[in-house]
Amino acid sequence: MALAPTLYDFDVHLAHVDRGLDARLAIKAARHPSESMERLWLRVLAWCLFHQERIAFGPGLSDPDEPDLLAEDLTGERVLWVRVGRPDPERLQREADRAHRAHVAVLFDSPARLAAFCGEAREKRLPRLGRVELAAVDPALLRQLAAAEDRRSRFSLTVVGDHLYVERGGATFDGPLTRENLQP
């Protein structure tokens, strides 16, 4: 018998300064039994960074062809397509081609993974990855957030430029957001 996913509730006060966004978010995320807490937090941070109307979690690890986060407009066309973790560059280019009108982004779990991805993409000369937004979260920040496996979590996230500031339960954490561009 397969193990069921565990549901986590996040009550987030999001202040995304550059976007002029100040919102209270209630995020419910299902954690697959094989998913680490770091990956769950990476998905939650991606939700906050790319937040827009009608954003939703994709099917996750159970369907590798679908994004981790997506948003559709009122006609059902995808306007946001986000992958987290460790995508394959060739596969990402195919997925970005399929979601040709959507804002396509990847949030990596470390700058080292982002750099390795970019090196592989440049080596394989994948020209259409230039339209994909690439960013990486500081792994120390992910570890700090994932240290507590509380199923209910309340925190505030402030995004200023390329830096994340988190306050949770009286403790504060912060870390840089590393960005890369594959424009030719």
N, C-alpha and C positions, 0 to 999 in steps of 0.2 A: 504494500500500500504506500502510495506516494505521500510525502509530508506536505502539509498545507502551508502556504505563505503566512507570515506573521504581519499583522497590520500595525503600523506606527502612525501616530498623530503628531503633527508639528504645528504649533501656534507661532506664527512668525510675524514680527514687525519688520517690514522691509523698507529701507530708505536707500534708494538707488539715486544718488545725488546727480550724476551726469544725465540721467533720463528724466529727472524731475518727478520721480515716483516715490510716493510715501503711502504704503498700503499695509493693511492687516490681512494676512493670508492664513487660511486653515488648509493644511496639506495632509492628505491621507495617502500613505505610501505602503504598498505591500512588499515585504522583503521575502524574496525567494529563499528557500532553505539553503541553497548553495551560494547565496550572495553575502558578501562581507559587509560589515557595518560601514567601512570606508566607502564602498560603492553606493550603499544606500544614501549616505550623506552627500556623496558626489551628485547623485540624482536630485536630491533636495536643493543643493546649492545651484545646480543647473536650472531648476524650476524658478528659483529666485532671480538668477542672473538674466534669464530669457523670458521672464514673466510677461504675459499678455493675456488678453481675453481668450477664453476657451482653451487654455493650455491644459493638457492632460498627460498622464503617464501612458506610454505605449505598453504593449504586452510584456516587455522586459525580456528576460533570459529565455522565456519559453518560445519566442519567435525572433530569431536573430536577424530576419530581414526587415523588421519594423524598427522605427526609432525608439529611443528611450523616453523622449518627450515629443509631443506634437501639438499643433494647434491648427484648426481649420476655420475658414471664414464661414459666413452664413450660407454659402452655396455648397459647402462641403469640400472645397479645394484646400489643400494643405498650404498654410502660410508660414509654418514653423516646423522644422525637422531637426531634432537634436539627438546626438549620440554621445554617450559618456563612456569613459574607460579607455579601451585600446582597440580602435578600429583598424582594419586593414586598408591601406591607401587606395588600392585598386577597387575594392568593394565600395569604399566611401565615394569614389568618383562615380561609380554606377548608380549608387543611391542618390547622390546629388543630382545626377542627370534625370532620374525619375521624378524627383521633387523640384523640377526646374524653376518653378515660380516661388518656391518657399525660401525663407531665410534658413540656410543650412549651417549648423554649428556643431562643434565637438568640444567637450570639456574633458580634458585629460586629468589623471590623478597625480601627475607630477610633471615638472618642466623637462625632466630627462625623457619621459615617454613622448612628450610633444616634440622634442628635438629629434628623437629617433624616428618618429613618424615623418617629420618634415624631410629628414635626410633620405629616407626610403622613397618618399614621394618625388623628391627632386631627382633621385637616381633613376626612377622609373619614368620620369618625364610625363607626369600626369597634369596636363595643362588646366583642366577645368576645376582642379581643387583650389584655384586662386579665388574663387567666389565663396569658399567655405570659411566661416569664422572659426579660428583655432585658438583655444585658450587652455591654460593649465592652472590648477589650484596647487598651492603649497602643500606638500604631503604632511608636513608637521601640523598644519591646521586641520587637515582631515583626520589625523591620528588623535588630536585633542578632542575633536567633536565626536569621534567614534568611541572614545574611551568609556563613555557611559552608554549602556544599552537600554536606556529607558524607552518604554513604548509610547510615552507621552513626553513631549519636549516643548518647552517654550523658550524662544530665543529672539534676539533682535540681530538683524544683519544690515550693516551699512556698507554700501559700495561707493567708494570715492576713487575716481580714476581707475587705476589697476590695483586697487588694494581692498581687501575684505576685512571688516571689523565685526566680530561676533561677541555678543554678551549673552551668557546663559547661566542662570542660577547664581548671579553675583560674580562669576568668573568672566574674564575677557580674554579673547584670542584674536589674533590677526595674522594675516599673511598676504603676500603678493599674488596677483593674478598675472601670469605670464602669457603674453600673446605672441602669435607668429602669423606671418602672412606669406602665402605661397604665390603671390602675384609674379608673373614672369618679368 
